[in-house]
Amino acid sequence: MPQLELIATCPMGLEAVVAREIRDLGYNEVTVENGRVRFIGDELAICRANIWLRTADRILVLMGQFKALTFDELFEGTKALAWPDWIPGDAEFPVEGRSHKSQLSSVPACQGIVKKAVVEKMKLRYGTEWFSETGARYVIEVALLNDIATLTIDTTGPSLHKRGYRKLVTEAPLKETMAAAMILLSRWRVERPLYDPFCGSGTIPIEAAMIGWNIAPGLRRSFPSEEWDNVPFELWEQAREEAYDAVRDDVPLDIVGSDIDGAAIDVAEAAAKAAGLAKQLHFRVEPVAKARPRGDYGCLITNPPYGERLGDSKEVEQALRQLGSITGQLPSWSVFVLSPSQQLEHYMGRRADKKRKLFNGRIECNLFQYLGPLPPRKPVESK
């Protein structure tokens, strides 16, 4: 199969995590950039990346990149690209756009120019003046940064954080991609307990269970590129069969989530049931002050409420102080807290061992990491 240049987009701060996921899929020609990771793969890589990547937002096919200071340069550069090699004559091909630090700052104008250029190129291949756009959907994006135009086609559709198991959400949800990133950045392994005392609608526990059982997050959803001629149905079948064969649903899980909001727990339980994990996850209604994680060498991974998001600032401060009190009684546990609070370490009563800047939506946060001891290694049995 021919080699393609693909782009996995992601929130700022998660590029290294996405790159590691891509390498784990067997694609080693990887380039990390701000907010995205480029990699080389074939058509099967489109299927595997969409089905498997936990922390990326979208998978794009790179069509071309060139300098564009004028609309003429944008038009000619776009027209020179091989659009008909991807887009059939009956396809729907809307154009989306964005521009940052570029001469061509009018996004609607850039979208119009790109659409016109693609149509002109399509006319040459298909010998028609009119395109009905009633077929499969190919979303083209023109992204201008520092006067460089990047032209892509989106293979994903709705962002990859939409796993397909969640029908209801509570106020201020944590995206599934960020929850998965927090887990992958932690020391958690499937044999260790995991606890989330501010679990809300259950995103962290559910994502942890999917990681623990090696369930590909995209198994339950569809993608617009499933309708594309360039990505045959057989490749999607192959990628899904690989994913089903990789599931390890015989591994015991010790994952618990709690929250003071009973309605949120109802949503969490419904989502766990939809994900096929209802019997493996345990949720309960209780305030953080009463949280009592059980077991040794566990990981407490949580995204507490905060002022910009919800709740009164005094209530938030009290909850964080209570979290600090609870975690102080867990000497063998590791603790990972995502928060924008500059006072988090003060409330927790100790400095974090590590801090990593991440963006929860548009809110700049830190992942505060308190690293406890690793579990003792099991002795190797002599033969």
Secondary structure, 3 states (H helix, E strand, C coil): CCCEEEEEECCCCCHHHHHHHHHHCCCCCEEEECCEEEEEECHHHHHHHHHHCCCCCEEEEEEEEEECCCHHHHHHHHHCCCHHHCCCCCCECCEEEEEECCCCCCHHHHHHHHHHHHHHHHHHHHCCCCCCCCCCECEEEEEEECCEEEEEEECCCCCCCCCCCCCCCCCCCCCHHHHHHHHHHCCCCCCCCEEECCCCCCHHHHHHHHHHCCCCCCCCCCCHHHHCCCCCHHHHHHHHHHHHHHCCCCCCCCEEEEECCHHHHHHHHHHHHHCCCCCCEEEEECCHHHCCCCCCCCEEEECCCCCCCCCCHHHHHHHHHHHHHHHCCCCCCEEEEEECCCCHHHHHCCCCCEEEEEEECCEEEEEEEECCCCCCCCCCCCC
